[in-house]
Amino acid sequence: MSADSTVFIGTGRRKTSTARVRLVAGSGKLSANGRDFDAYFKHDNFARRAAGPLTTADVKDKFDVVANVQGGGISSQAGAVSHGIARALLKFNSELRVTLKKAGHLTRDPREKERKKPGQPGARKRFQFSKR
């Protein structure tokens, strides 16, 4: 990493997952936690969703992606990587903002697990009501 101008960093989050993403000028190699995207995201849909911003911006072959992901499940990790890549692409070229925003890559999905409340078995579920 000799030239800092060719490294773009973005942080993405989804549920309890956090992804720190580095975009490096390269040939299109994608890796998450030291493994290839296809090996890390077992299902093809997760790998495709994680690389979505690169496809939308049409720069898939221009950058190598190195992502460190932790927390949550595989689906939320894919969403976090996608969010991080989109934020890093904005640092590369701010004119991509309209395209990425329209495709929904820049919006941080706010949905989180609701906490369990006291006096009931789950977040929303209630114990069965008995009239008699």
N, CA, C and O atoms as a GROMACS GRO file, in nm:
protein
  528
    1MET      N    1   0.082  -0.119   0.000
    1MET     CA    2   0.000   0.000   0.000
    1MET      C    3   0.087   0.124   0.000
    1MET      O    4   0.086   0.200   0.097
    2SER      N    5   0.159   0.146  -0.105
    2SER     CA    6   0.249   0.260  -0.109
    2SER      C    7   0.176   0.391  -0.137
    2SER      O    8   0.212   0.495  -0.082
    3ALA      N    9   0.075   0.386  -0.222
    3ALA     CA   10   0.004   0.509  -0.257
    3ALA      C   11  -0.131   0.512  -0.186
    3ALA      O   12  -0.216   0.427  -0.212
    4ASP      N   13  -0.151   0.609  -0.097
    4ASP     CA   14  -0.276   0.619  -0.024
    4ASP      C   15  -0.391   0.666  -0.111
    4ASP      O   16  -0.507   0.644  -0.077
    5SER      N   17  -0.361   0.730  -0.224
    5SER     CA   18  -0.467   0.783  -0.310
    5SER      C   19  -0.543   0.672  -0.381
    5SER      O   20  -0.653   0.696  -0.432
    6THR      N   21  -0.488   0.550  -0.386
    6THR     CA   22  -0.559   0.442  -0.454
    6THR      C   23  -0.631   0.349  -0.356
    6THR      O   24  -0.686   0.247  -0.398
    7VAL      N   25  -0.632   0.384  -0.227
    7VAL     CA   26  -0.702   0.304  -0.128
    7VAL      C   27  -0.820   0.386  -0.074
    7VAL      O   28  -0.803   0.497  -0.026
    8PHE      N   29  -0.940   0.327  -0.084
    8PHE     CA   30  -1.061   0.395  -0.037
    8PHE      C   31  -1.124   0.306   0.069
    8PHE      O   32  -1.146   0.187   0.046
    9ILE      N   33  -1.154   0.365   0.186
    9ILE     CA   34  -1.205   0.288   0.299
    9ILE      C   35  -1.350   0.326   0.328
    9ILE      O   36  -1.387   0.444   0.324
   10GLY      N   37  -1.432   0.225   0.357
   10GLY     CA   38  -1.571   0.248   0.393
   10GLY      C   39  -1.615   0.152   0.501
   10GLY      O   40  -1.569   0.038   0.505
   11THR      N   41  -1.703   0.197   0.588
   11THR     CA   42  -1.758   0.112   0.693
   11THR      C   43  -1.905   0.090   0.667
   11THR      O   44  -1.980   0.186   0.645
   12GLY      N   45  -1.947  -0.035   0.670
   12GLY     CA   46  -2.088  -0.068   0.648
   12GLY      C   47  -2.144  -0.143   0.766
   12GLY      O   48  -2.073  -0.219   0.831
   13ARG      N   49  -2.272  -0.122   0.793
   13ARG     CA   50  -2.338  -0.191   0.904
   13ARG      C   51  -2.475  -0.242   0.863
   13ARG      O   52  -2.542  -0.181   0.779
   14ARG      N   53  -2.514  -0.355   0.923
   14ARG     CA   54  -2.647  -0.411   0.902
   14ARG      C   55  -2.676  -0.500   1.021
   14ARG      O   56  -2.598  -0.590   1.050
   15LYS      N   57  -2.788  -0.477   1.090
   15LYS     CA   58  -2.823  -0.548   1.214
   15LYS      C   59  -2.705  -0.539   1.312
   15LYS      O   60  -2.672  -0.428   1.356
   16THR      N   61  -2.642  -0.650   1.349
   16THR     CA   62  -2.528  -0.642   1.440
   16THR      C   63  -2.396  -0.666   1.368
   16THR      O   64  -2.293  -0.683   1.433
   17SER      N   65  -2.398  -0.669   1.236
   17SER     CA   66  -2.276  -0.691   1.158
   17SER      C   67  -2.208  -0.559   1.125
   17SER      O   68  -2.274  -0.458   1.101
   18THR      N   69  -2.076  -0.562   1.126
   18THR     CA   70  -1.997  -0.446   1.088
   18THR      C   71  -1.891  -0.490   0.988
   18THR      O   72  -1.822  -0.590   1.011
   19ALA      N   73  -1.879  -0.417   0.879
   19ALA     CA   74  -1.779  -0.450   0.778
   19ALA      C   75  -1.688  -0.331   0.754
   19ALA      O   76  -1.735  -0.220   0.730
   20ARG      N   77  -1.556  -0.356   0.762
   20ARG     CA   78  -1.459  -0.254   0.725
   20ARG      C   79  -1.405  -0.293   0.588
   20ARG      O   80  -1.344  -0.399   0.572
   21VAL      N   81  -1.428  -0.207   0.491
   21VAL     CA   82  -1.400  -0.240   0.351
   21VAL      C   83  -1.290  -0.150   0.296
   21VAL      O   84  -1.293  -0.029   0.317
   22ARG      N   85  -1.193  -0.211   0.227
   22ARG     CA   86  -1.089  -0.136   0.157
   22ARG      C   87  -1.100  -0.164   0.008
   22ARG      O   88  -1.098  -0.279  -0.034
   23LEU      N   89  -1.111  -0.057  -0.071
   23LEU     CA   90  -1.107  -0.069  -0.216
   23LEU      C   91  -0.968  -0.030  -0.262
   23LEU      O   92  -0.921   0.081  -0.234
   24VAL      N   93  -0.903  -0.120  -0.333
   24VAL     CA   94  -0.768  -0.096  -0.383
   24VAL      C   95  -0.772  -0.110  -0.534
   24VAL      O   96  -0.832  -0.204  -0.585
   25ALA      N   97  -0.709  -0.020  -0.604
   25ALA     CA   98  -0.704  -0.031  -0.750
   25ALA      C   99  -0.644  -0.165  -0.788
   25ALA      O  100  -0.535  -0.200  -0.742
   26GLY      N  101  -0.714  -0.240  -0.872
   26GLY     CA  102  -0.666  -0.374  -0.906
   26GLY      C  103  -0.747  -0.436  -1.018
   26GLY      O  104  -0.794  -0.368  -1.109
   27SER      N  105  -0.763  -0.569  -1.010
   27SER     CA  106  -0.823  -0.643  -1.121
   27SER      C  107  -0.961  -0.700  -1.092
   27SER      O  108  -1.018  -0.766  -1.179
   28GLY      N  109  -1.016  -0.676  -0.974
   28GLY     CA  110  -1.150  -0.725  -0.944
   28GLY      C  111  -1.153  -0.843  -0.849
   28GLY      O  112  -1.252  -0.917  -0.847
   29LYS      N  113  -1.048  -0.863  -0.770
   29LYS     CA  114  -1.045  -0.973  -0.672
   29LYS      C  115  -1.124  -0.931  -0.548
   29LYS      O  116  -1.101  -0.824  -0.492
   30LEU      N  117  -1.217  -1.016  -0.506
   30LEU     CA  118  -1.303  -0.985  -0.392
   30LEU      C  119  -1.274  -1.083  -0.280
   30LEU      O  120  -1.278  -1.204  -0.301
   31SER      N  121  -1.245  -1.031  -0.158
   31SER     CA  122  -1.220  -1.121  -0.046
   31SER      C  123  -1.285  -1.067   0.081
   31SER      O  124  -1.291  -0.946   0.104
   32ALA      N  125  -1.332  -1.161   0.164
   32ALA     CA  126  -1.392  -1.127   0.292
   32ALA      C  127  -1.328  -1.214   0.399
   32ALA      O  128  -1.328  -1.337   0.388
   33ASN      N  129  -1.273  -1.151   0.502
   33ASN     CA  130  -1.205  -1.220   0.611
   33ASN      C  131  -1.098  -1.317   0.559
   33ASN      O  132  -1.084  -1.428   0.610
   34GLY      N  133  -1.024  -1.274   0.459
   34GLY     CA  134  -0.914  -1.354   0.406
   34GLY      C  135  -0.954  -1.465   0.311
   34GLY      O  136  -0.868  -1.537   0.262
   35ARG      N  137  -1.083  -1.480   0.284
   35ARG     CA  138  -1.130  -1.583   0.191
   35ARG      C  139  -1.200  -1.518   0.072
   35ARG      O  140  -1.247  -1.405   0.082
   36ASP      N  141  -1.206  -1.589  -0.038
   36ASP     CA  142  -1.274  -1.540  -0.157
   36ASP      C  143  -1.423  -1.521  -0.128
   36ASP      O  144  -1.480  -1.594  -0.046
   37PHE      N  145  -1.487  -1.423  -0.194
   37PHE     CA  146  -1.629  -1.396  -0.171
   37PHE      C  147  -1.714  -1.522  -0.189
   37PHE      O  148  -1.801  -1.550  -0.107
   38ASP      N  149  -1.688  -1.597  -0.296
   38ASP     CA  150  -1.769  -1.716  -0.324
   38ASP      C  151  -1.751  -1.823  -0.217
   38ASP      O  152  -1.844  -1.899  -0.190
   39ALA      N  153  -1.632  -1.830  -0.156
   39ALA     CA  154  -1.609  -1.927  -0.050
   39ALA      C  155  -1.667  -1.878   0.083
   39ALA      O  156  -1.716  -1.959   0.162
   40TYR      N  157  -1.663  -1.748   0.107
   40TYR     CA  158  -1.711  -1.694   0.234
   40TYR      C  159  -1.864  -1.688   0.237
   40TYR      O  160  -1.927  -1.736   0.330
   41PHE      N  161  -1.922  -1.627   0.132
   41PHE     CA  162  -2.068  -1.621   0.121
   41PHE      C  163  -2.111  -1.743   0.042
   41PHE      O  164  -2.110  -1.743  -0.081
   42LYS      N  165  -2.150  -1.850   0.115
   42LYS     CA  166  -2.175  -1.980   0.055
   42LYS      C  167  -2.282  -1.973  -0.057
   42LYS      O  168  -2.264  -2.032  -0.163
   43HIS      N  169  -2.389  -1.902  -0.032
   43HIS     CA  170  -2.495  -1.894  -0.131
   43HIS      C  171  -2.465  -1.782  -0.230
   43HIS      O  172  -2.415  -1.676  -0.192
   44ASP      N  173  -2.494  -1.805  -0.354
   44ASP     CA  174  -2.462  -1.710  -0.461
   44ASP      C  175  -2.531  -1.574  -0.441
   44ASP      O  176  -2.475  -1.470  -0.475
   45ASN      N  177  -2.653  -1.577  -0.385
   45ASN     CA  178  -2.727  -1.451  -0.364
   45ASN      C  179  -2.653  -1.358  -0.268
   45ASN      O  180  -2.654  -1.236  -0.288
   46PHE      N  181  -2.591  -1.414  -0.164
   46PHE     CA  182  -2.520  -1.330  -0.068
   46PHE      C  183  -2.397  -1.265  -0.132
   46PHE      O  184  -2.370  -1.147  -0.109
   47ALA      N  185  -2.323  -1.341  -0.211
   47ALA     CA  186  -2.205  -1.286  -0.279
   47ALA      C  187  -2.247  -1.179  -0.379
   47ALA      O  188  -2.180  -1.076  -0.392
   48ARG      N  189  -2.357  -1.202  -0.448
   48ARG     CA  190  -2.406  -1.105  -0.546
   48ARG      C  191  -2.453  -0.978  -0.478
   48ARG      O  192  -2.429  -0.867  -0.527
   49ARG      N  193  -2.520  -0.993  -0.361
   49ARG     CA  194  -2.567  -0.875  -0.288
   49ARG      C  195  -2.450  -0.795  -0.233
   49ARG      O  196  -2.452  -0.672  -0.234
   50ALA      N  197  -2.348  -0.865  -0.184
   50ALA     CA  198  -2.231  -0.797  -0.128
   50ALA      C  199  -2.157  -0.716  -0.235
   50ALA      O  200  -2.107  -0.608  -0.206
   51ALA      N  201  -2.150  -0.768  -0.358
   51ALA     CA  202  -2.079  -0.700  -0.466
   51ALA      C  203  -2.171  -0.609  -0.547
   51ALA      O  204  -2.129  -0.554  -0.649
   52GLY      N  205  -2.295  -0.592  -0.503
   52GLY     CA  206  -2.394  -0.513  -0.577
   52GLY      C  207  -2.352  -0.372  -0.614
   52GLY      O  208  -2.371  -0.333  -0.729
   53PRO      N  209  -2.294  -0.293  -0.522
   53PRO     CA  210  -2.255  -0.156  -0.556
   53PRO      C  211  -2.151  -0.150  -0.668
   53PRO      O  212  -2.151  -0.056  -0.747
   54LEU      N  213  -2.061  -0.248  -0.673
   54LEU     CA  214  -1.960  -0.250  -0.780
   54LEU      C  215  -2.026  -0.270  -0.915
   54LEU      O  216  -1.987  -0.208  -1.014
   55THR      N  217  -2.127  -0.357  -0.920
   55THR     CA  218  -2.200  -0.382  -1.044
   55THR      C  219  -2.280  -0.260  -1.084
   55THR      O  220  -2.284  -0.223  -1.202
   56THR      N  221  -2.346  -0.197  -0.987
   56THR     CA  222  -2.427  -0.078  -1.014
   56THR      C  223  -2.341   0.036  -1.070
   56THR      O  224  -2.380   0.104  -1.164
   57ALA      N  225  -2.223   0.057  -1.010
   57ALA     CA  226  -2.133   0.165  -1.053
   57ALA      C  227  -2.049   0.125  -1.174
   57ALA      O  228  -1.977   0.208  -1.230
   58ASP      N  229  -2.057  -0.003  -1.214
   58ASP     CA  230  -1.984  -0.055  -1.330
   58ASP      C  231  -1.833  -0.039  -1.314
   58ASP      O  232  -1.764   0.003  -1.407
   59VAL      N  233  -1.782  -0.074  -1.196
   59VAL     CA  234  -1.637  -0.068  -1.169
   59VAL      C  235  -1.586  -0.200  -1.112
   59VAL      O  236  -1.486  -0.203  -1.041
   60LYS      N  237  -1.655  -0.310  -1.145
   60LYS     CA  238  -1.622  -0.439  -1.086
   60LYS      C  239  -1.479  -0.485  -1.116
   60LYS      O  240  -1.416  -0.549  -1.031
   61ASP      N  241  -1.427  -0.454  -1.235
   61ASP     CA  242  -1.293  -0.498  -1.273
   61ASP      C  243  -1.184  -0.396  -1.242
   61ASP      O  244  -1.067  -0.421  -1.271
   62LYS      N  245  -1.220  -0.283  -1.183
   62LYS     CA  246  -1.121  -0.179  -1.154
   62LYS      C  247  -1.065  -0.186  -1.013
   62LYS      O  248  -0.956  -0.134  -0.987
   63PHE      N  249  -1.137  -0.252  -0.921
   63PHE     CA  250  -1.098  -0.253  -0.780
   63PHE      C  251  -1.087  -0.394  -0.724
   63PHE      O  252  -1.163  -0.483  -0.762
   64ASP      N  253  -0.992  -0.412  -0.632
   64ASP     CA  254  -0.987  -0.530  -0.547
   64ASP      C  255  -1.054  -0.489  -0.416
   64ASP      O  256  -1.029  -0.380  -0.364
   65VAL      N  257  -1.138  -0.577  -0.362
   65VAL     CA  258  -1.209  -0.548  -0.238
   65VAL      C  259  -1.155  -0.638  -0.128
   65VAL      O  260  -1.152  -0.760  -0.142
   66VAL      N  261  -1.114  -0.576  -0.018
   66VAL     CA  262  -1.071  -0.650   0.100
   66VAL      C  263  -1.164  -0.609   0.214
   66VAL      O  264  -1.164  -0.493   0.256
   67ALA      N  265  -1.243  -0.705   0.264
   67ALA     CA  266  -1.342  -0.674   0.367
   67ALA      C  267  -1.315  -0.754   0.493
   67ALA      O  268  -1.289  -0.874   0.487
   68ASN      N  269  -1.321  -0.686   0.608
   68ASN     CA  270  -1.319  -0.753   0.738
   68ASN      C  271  -1.458  -0.741   0.796
   68ASN      O  272  -1.507  -0.630   0.820
   69VAL      N  273  -1.523  -0.855   0.820
   69VAL     CA  274  -1.661  -0.855   0.867
   69VAL      C  275  -1.669  -0.928   0.999
   69VAL      O  276  -1.605  -1.032   1.018
   70GLN      N  277  -1.750  -0.874   1.091
   70GLN     CA  278  -1.772  -0.944   1.217
   70GLN      C  279  -1.913  -0.919   1.267
   70GLN      O  280  -1.974  -0.817   1.236
   71GLY      N  281  -1.964  -1.013   1.345
   71GLY     CA  282  -2.096  -1.002   1.404
   71GLY      C  283  -2.207  -1.044   1.312
   71GLY      O  284  -2.191  -1.045   1.190
   72GLY      N  285  -2.321  -1.081   1.370
   72GLY     CA  286  -2.439  -1.115   1.294
   72GLY      C  287  -2.429  -1.245   1.217
   72GLY      O  288  -2.337  -1.324   1.238
   73GLY      N  289  -2.524  -1.265   1.127
   73GLY     CA  290  -2.526  -1.384   1.043
   73GLY      C  291  -2.474  -1.353   0.904
   73GLY      O  292  -2.433  -1.241   0.875
   74ILE      N  293  -2.476  -1.454   0.819
   74ILE     CA  294  -2.418  -1.441   0.686
   74ILE      C  295  -2.495  -1.340   0.600
   74ILE      O  296  -2.435  -1.268   0.521
   75SER      N  297  -2.627  -1.335   0.616
   75SER     CA  298  -2.709  -1.243   0.538
   75SER      C  299  -2.681  -1.098   0.576
   75SER      O  300  -2.664  -1.012   0.489
   76SER      N  301  -2.676  -1.070   0.706
   76SER     CA  302  -2.650  -0.932   0.748
   76SER      C  303  -2.506  -0.893   0.720
   76SER      O  304  -2.479  -0.775   0.698
   77GLN      N  305  -2.414  -0.988   0.719
   77GLN     CA  306  -2.276  -0.958   0.683
   77GLN      C  307  -2.266  -0.918   0.536
   77GLN      O  308  -2.190  -0.827   0.502
   78ALA      N  309  -2.343  -0.984   0.450
   78ALA     CA  310  -2.345  -0.948   0.308
   78ALA      C  311  -2.399  -0.805   0.291
   78ALA      O  312  -2.347  -0.728   0.211
   79GLY      N  313  -2.503  -0.771   0.367
   79GLY     CA  314  -2.558  -0.636   0.362
   79GLY      C  315  -2.459  -0.532   0.412
   79GLY      O  316  -2.451  -0.422   0.358
   80ALA      N  317  -2.384  -0.567   0.516
   80ALA     CA  318  -2.284  -0.475   0.572
   80ALA      C  319  -2.170  -0.451   0.473
   80ALA      O  320  -2.123  -0.339   0.458
   81VAL      N  321  -2.125  -0.557   0.405
   81VAL     CA  322  -2.018  -0.543   0.306
   81VAL      C  323  -2.066  -0.456   0.190
   81VAL      O  324  -1.992  -0.371   0.142
   82SER      N  325  -2.190  -0.478   0.147
   82SER     CA  326  -2.247  -0.397   0.039
   82SER      C  327  -2.250  -0.249   0.077
   82SER      O  328  -2.214  -0.163  -0.003
   83HIS      N  329  -2.293  -0.219   0.199
   83HIS     CA  330  -2.299  -0.082   0.249
   83HIS      C  331  -2.159  -0.020   0.255
   83HIS      O  332  -2.141   0.096   0.219
   84GLY      N  333  -2.062  -0.098   0.301
   84GLY     CA  334  -1.924  -0.049   0.310
   84GLY      C  335  -1.864  -0.021   0.174
   84GLY      O  336  -1.793   0.078   0.156
   85ILE      N  337  -1.890  -0.109   0.077
   85ILE     CA  338  -1.838  -0.088  -0.059
   85ILE      C  339  -1.898   0.039  -0.119
   85ILE      O  340  -1.828   0.117  -0.183
   86ALA      N  341  -2.028   0.058  -0.097
   86ALA     CA  342  -2.094   0.178  -0.151
   86ALA      C  343  -2.034   0.305  -0.092
   86ALA      O  344  -2.013   0.403  -0.164
   87ARG      N  345  -2.007   0.304   0.038
   87ARG     CA  346  -1.948   0.423   0.102
   87ARG      C  347  -1.805   0.448   0.053
   87ARG      O  348  -1.764   0.563   0.036
   88ALA      N  349  -1.730   0.340   0.030
   88ALA     CA  350  -1.594   0.356  -0.021
   88ALA      C  351  -1.595   0.407  -0.165
   88ALA      O  352  -1.509   0.486  -0.203
   89LEU      N  353  -1.693   0.364  -0.244
   89LEU     CA  354  -1.704   0.411  -0.382
   89LEU      C  355  -1.733   0.561  -0.387
   89LEU      O  356  -1.690   0.630  -0.479
   90LEU      N  357  -1.807   0.611  -0.287
   90LEU     CA  358  -1.834   0.755  -0.280
   90LEU      C  359  -1.706   0.834  -0.262
   90LEU      O  360  -1.691   0.944  -0.316
   91LYS      N  361  -1.612   0.779  -0.184
   91LYS     CA  362  -1.485   0.847  -0.166
   91LYS      C  363  -1.402   0.844  -0.294
   91LYS      O  364  -1.323   0.935  -0.320
   92PHE      N  365  -1.420   0.741  -0.374
   92PHE     CA  366  -1.352   0.731  -0.502
   92PHE      C  367  -1.408   0.834  -0.600
   92PHE      O  368  -1.332   0.906  -0.666
   93ASN      N  369  -1.541   0.840  -0.610
   93ASN     CA  370  -1.605   0.931  -0.704
   93ASN      C  371  -1.739   0.975  -0.647
   93ASN      O  372  -1.833   0.895  -0.641
   94SER      N  373  -1.749   1.100  -0.606
   94SER     CA  374  -1.872   1.148  -0.544
   94SER      C  375  -1.988   1.162  -0.644
   94SER      O  376  -2.103   1.178  -0.604
   95GLU      N  377  -1.958   1.157  -0.773
   95GLU     CA  378  -2.064   1.166  -0.874
   95GLU      C  379  -2.147   1.038  -0.881
   95GLU      O  380  -2.255   1.037  -0.940
   96LEU      N  381  -2.098   0.929  -0.820
   96LEU     CA  382  -2.172   0.803  -0.818
   96LEU      C  383  -2.286   0.805  -0.716
   96LEU      O  384  -2.365   0.712  -0.710
   97ARG      N  385  -2.293   0.911  -0.635
   97ARG     CA  386  -2.391   0.917  -0.527
   97ARG      C  387  -2.534   0.897  -0.576
   97ARG      O  388  -2.610   0.819  -0.517
   98VAL      N  389  -2.572   0.964  -0.682
   98VAL     CA  390  -2.709   0.955  -0.733
   98VAL      C  391  -2.740   0.812  -0.777
   98VAL      O  392  -2.847   0.759  -0.746
   99THR      N  393  -2.648   0.750  -0.848
   99THR     CA  394  -2.668   0.613  -0.897
   99THR      C  395  -2.679   0.514  -0.782
   99THR      O  396  -2.769   0.430  -0.781
  100LEU      N  397  -2.588   0.524  -0.685
  100LEU     CA  398  -2.589   0.431  -0.572
  100LEU      C  399  -2.710   0.453  -0.482
  100LEU      O  400  -2.768   0.357  -0.432
  101LYS      N  401  -2.748   0.578  -0.463
  101LYS     CA  402  -2.863   0.610  -0.378
  101LYS      C  403  -2.992   0.557  -0.441
  101LYS      O  404  -3.078   0.502  -0.372
  102LYS      N  405  -3.004   0.573  -0.572
  102LYS     CA  406  -3.123   0.528  -0.643
  102LYS      C  407  -3.137   0.376  -0.635
  102LYS      O  408  -3.248   0.323  -0.627
  103ALA      N  409  -3.024   0.305  -0.637
  103ALA     CA  410  -3.025   0.158  -0.628
  103ALA      C  411  -3.042   0.110  -0.484
  103ALA      O  412  -3.061  -0.009  -0.461
  104GLY      N  413  -3.035   0.202  -0.386
  104GLY     CA  414  -3.057   0.167  -0.246
  104GLY      C  415  -2.934   0.116  -0.172
  104GLY      O  416  -2.947   0.057  -0.065
  105HIS      N  417  -2.815   0.137  -0.227
  105HIS     CA  418  -2.693   0.087  -0.164
  105HIS      C  419  -2.642   0.176  -0.052
  105HIS      O  420  -2.568   0.128   0.034
  106LEU      N  421  -2.680   0.303  -0.050
  106LEU     CA  422  -2.626   0.395   0.051
  106LEU      C  423  -2.713   0.403   0.176
  106LEU      O  424  -2.670   0.458   0.278
  107THR      N  425  -2.834   0.350   0.170
  107THR     CA  426  -2.924   0.357   0.284
  107THR      C  427  -2.887   0.252   0.387
  107THR      O  428  -2.880   0.133   0.355
  108ARG      N  429  -2.865   0.295   0.509
  108ARG     CA  430  -2.833   0.203   0.619
  108ARG      C  431  -2.965   0.143   0.666
  108ARG      O  432  -3.052   0.216   0.715
  109ASP      N  433  -2.982   0.013   0.651
  109ASP     CA  434  -3.106  -0.054   0.690
  109ASP      C  435  -3.120  -0.049   0.842
  109ASP      O  436  -3.040  -0.113   0.911
  110PRO      N  437  -3.217   0.024   0.898
  110PRO     CA  438  -3.224   0.046   1.042
  110PRO      C  439  -3.287  -0.069   1.120
  110PRO      O  440  -3.292  -0.063   1.243
  111ARG      N  441  -3.336  -0.173   1.052
  111ARG     CA  442  -3.408  -0.279   1.122
  111ARG      C  443  -3.314  -0.359   1.213
  111ARG      O  444  -3.214  -0.415   1.167
  112GLU      N  445  -3.348  -0.365   1.339
  112GLU     CA  446  -3.272  -0.440   1.438
  112GLU      C  447  -3.367  -0.534   1.510
  112GLU      O  448  -3.489  -0.520   1.500
  113LYS      N  449  -3.311  -0.630   1.582
  113LYS     CA  450  -3.394  -0.722   1.659
  113LYS      C  451  -3.452  -0.646   1.778
  113LYS      O  452  -3.381  -0.575   1.849
  114GLU      N  453  -3.584  -0.661   1.797
  114GLU     CA  454  -3.650  -0.594   1.909
  114GLU      C  455  -3.623  -0.672   2.038
  114GLU      O  456  -3.621  -0.795   2.037
  115ARG      N  457  -3.605  -0.601   2.146
  115ARG     CA  458  -3.571  -0.668   2.271
  115ARG      C  459  -3.691  -0.739   2.332
  115ARG      O  460  -3.806  -0.701   2.310
  116LYS      N  461  -3.661  -0.844   2.409
  116LYS     CA  462  -3.765  -0.917   2.482
  116LYS      C  463  -3.810  -0.831   2.600
  116LYS      O  464  -3.727  -0.773   2.671
  117LYS      N  465  -3.941  -0.824   2.622
  117LYS     CA  466  -3.995  -0.744   2.732
  117LYS      C  467  -4.019  -0.833   2.854
  117LYS      O  468  -4.048  -0.952   2.839
  118PRO      N  469  -4.009  -0.776   2.974
  118PRO     CA  470  -4.036  -0.855   3.094
  118PRO      C  471  -4.184  -0.892   3.105
  118PRO      O  472  -4.271  -0.815   3.064
  119GLY      N  473  -4.210  -1.010   3.160
  119GLY     CA  474  -4.349  -1.052   3.180
  119GLY      C  475  -4.413  -1.110   3.056
  119GLY      O  476  -4.534  -1.130   3.054
  120GLN      N  477  -4.336  -1.137   2.953
  120GLN     CA  478  -4.389  -1.202   2.834
  120GLN      C  479  -4.279  -1.287   2.771
  120GLN      O  480  -4.160  -1.264   2.797
  121PRO      N  481  -4.318  -1.386   2.688
  121PRO     CA  482  -4.217  -1.482   2.639
  121PRO      C  483  -4.126  -1.429   2.529
  121PRO      O  484  -4.020  -1.488   2.505
  122GLY      N  485  -4.162  -1.323   2.461
  122GLY     CA  486  -4.078  -1.271   2.353
  122GLY      C  487  -4.094  -1.122   2.339
  122GLY      O  488  -4.144  -1.055   2.430
  123ALA      N  489  -4.052  -1.069   2.226
  123ALA     CA  490  -4.059  -0.925   2.205
  123ALA      C  491  -4.204  -0.879   2.192
  123ALA      O  492  -4.242  -0.776   2.250
  124ARG      N  493  -4.285  -0.953   2.117
  124ARG     CA  494  -4.425  -0.915   2.095
  124ARG      C  495  -4.525  -1.019   2.147
  124ARG      O  496  -4.638  -0.985   2.182
  125LYS      N  497  -4.482  -1.143   2.152
  125LYS     CA  498  -4.571  -1.252   2.193
  125LYS      C  499  -4.613  -1.236   2.339
  125LYS      O  500  -4.533  -1.198   2.424
  126ARG      N  501  -4.738  -1.267   2.366
  126ARG     CA  502  -4.790  -1.260   2.502
  126ARG      C  503  -4.823  -1.403   2.548
  126ARG      O  504  -4.846  -1.492   2.467
  127PHE      N  505  -4.825  -1.422   2.680
  127PHE     CA  506  -4.872  -1.550   2.732
  127PHE      C  507  -5.021  -1.563   2.702
  127PHE      O  508  -5.092  -1.462   2.691
  128GLN      N  509  -5.068  -1.688   2.687
  128GLN     CA  510  -5.206  -1.710   2.650
  128GLN      C  511  -5.302  -1.656   2.754
  128GLN      O  512  -5.283  -1.676   2.874
  129PHE      N  513  -5.405  -1.586   2.708
  129PHE     CA  514  -5.503  -1.528   2.799
  129PHE      C  515  -5.608  -1.634   2.833
  129PHE      O  516  -5.661  -1.701   2.744
  130SER      N  517  -5.635  -1.648   2.961
  130SER     CA  518  -5.738  -1.744   3.005
  130SER      C  519  -5.846  -1.668   3.077
  130SER      O  520  -5.821  -1.603   3.179
  131LYS      N  521  -5.968  -1.676   3.024
  131LYS     CA  522  -6.080  -1.603   3.085
  131LYS      C  523  -6.122  -1.668   3.216
  131LYS      O  524  -6.158  -1.600   3.312
  132ARG      N  525  -6.117  -1.801   3.220
  132ARG     CA  526  -6.157  -1.873   3.341
  132ARG      C  527  -6.052  -1.971   3.380
  132ARG      O  528  -6.067  -2.042   3.480
   0.00000   0.00000   0.00000
